[in-house]
Amino acid sequence: MRRVGFFKKNIKSVDKTPAPLYYLIKRVFNRLIDLTEVAFMTMNNPLPHDHGNGTAELLKTKPEEEDFITVSEMFDLINDSTRLKILWLLCHTEECVINIAAAVGMSSPAVSHHLRILKNARVLTSHKDGKEVHYTLADTDVAQKVHQLIDIAFDIEH
């Protein structure tokens, strides 16, 4: 094996090294070779095997890490069935907290908790009308994408 042979040739005192230390040094050395090979592969070809299915080319168009995080956070917003109901409603109309609570069958404080989460995520916007606070979908990219997801999920046409 290439690694063991290289290791034995370059470590002169192999016979004098205690066995546990020898195997520890060997493991560290082989791990360094693995890391070097991975770094080389990442620079030249992101995949260790080329199966001819175009994955290496596809990876050249891979979104940035922050885009994956944004999409994951977007899915977290609709992961809760109550928030999904609220979003479904507010994607299509503007409503006050009391009406939203009645529509989803929850108390106003419980709905307010979900509305706060959605507003902090910049998916909803609100305005006061007297004593009532009205909510609607925000005019942001994330909000529009959430709206599209909801429409696709429920197969709603505009």
N, C-alpha and C positions, 0 to 999 in steps of 0.2 A: 504494500500500500504506500502511496506517495508520501503521505503525511508522516507515518511511522518511520519510513526510511530516511526522510529528511531530518526528522527529529533525532534519530540515532546517529546520523553522520555529523550533526552540528553540536550535539551535547557530548563532549569528550569523556566526561566522568560518569557515564551511565551506570557502569558496573559498581561504582563506589557510592552512588546515591541510594539512600534508604528507599525501600519499595513504595511506601505511601507517598513520600515526597516526589518520587519519580513519576507516579501516576497523576499526581496533582499537577506537576509541571507539564506533563504530556497533555492533560486535559486543557490547561490554560493555553498552551501552544496551539493545539488543534482548534480551539475556540477562536484564537486570533486569526488563524488561517481562514476559518469560516467567515468571520466578520470582514476580512479583506476581500474574500470572494464575493460576498453579498454587496459590499460597496462597489466593487468593480462591475458586477452585474447591473446594479442600479444605475450606474453611469452610462453603460452601453446598451443594456437591454433590461427592462424592469422585471422580466420573468426568467426563472431558471430553465424552463422548458418552452420550446416553441412548437406548438401543435398545429400551426398553420391555420388557426381560426381567426386571426386578426386581432387577438387580444392586446398585443403590444401596441398596435396602431390605435386601438380604442383608448388605451391608457394615456395616450398623448393628449386626448381631449378631456381627460378626467377633471371634474370640477375641483376647485380649491377646497381645503379642509374647512374653512369658514363657511362655505356654501353647504357642505354636509351638515354642519352644526345648525345653520339657519333652518334647513329643511327638517332636521330632527326636532328642533324647537317648535316648528310649525305643526308637526304631527303630534307633539305633546299637547298642544292647545286643543286639538280635536279628539284627543285620546279619552277624554271624559265625556260620557253620554250627556250630562247636563250642559256642559259647555257646547257640545255639538248641537243640542236643541236650541240653545240661545243663539249660537252663530247662525244656524239655519234660519231662524226667525229674523235676526237683524241683518242678514244678507239681503233680505227682501223688503224690509220696512224699518221705520224708526219707532221705538216704543219706550214707554216709561217703565221703571222698575216694577211697579205694582202689576202692570199688564204682562210683563215678561214672566213674573213669578206665577201669575194665574195660568199663563200659556204652558209653562213647563211643570206646573203642579208642585211648586216648592214655596217656601216662605221667602219674603222679601230679603231678610238678612242673608239667607243661603245664596240667593241669586246675586245679591250685591257682592258677595265674596267672589263668585265666578266672574262677574262683570269687572271687578278690580283686577283680577288676573289678566283678563283679555285686554283691558285698557292699558295696563302696564306693559303688555306685549305690543302695544301700538296697533292692535287689530280693531279696536273699537274707539269711537270718539263720543263725547257726551256734551250736552249743553243743558243749562237750567232753564226751565219755563215755570216761573213762580217757585213753588215749593218742590215741584217734580223735576227729576233729572231724566232726560231722554237720551237714549243710546242708539247708535247706528254704526254701521261698518265704516271704518276709517278709509281715507283715500291714500293708502300706502300699498307698496308692492306686495308685502306679506299678506295684507288683508285681501287684496285681489286674488292672490294665489289660494288663500284659504277659501274664498268664495268659489273659485273654480273647482277646488277639491270637493267641496260640499255639493255643488251642482252635479259633478261627475258621479259622486257616490250615490246620490239620490236620483240620478238621471233626469235632471230638470233642464228644460230648454228655456232660453230667454225669448 
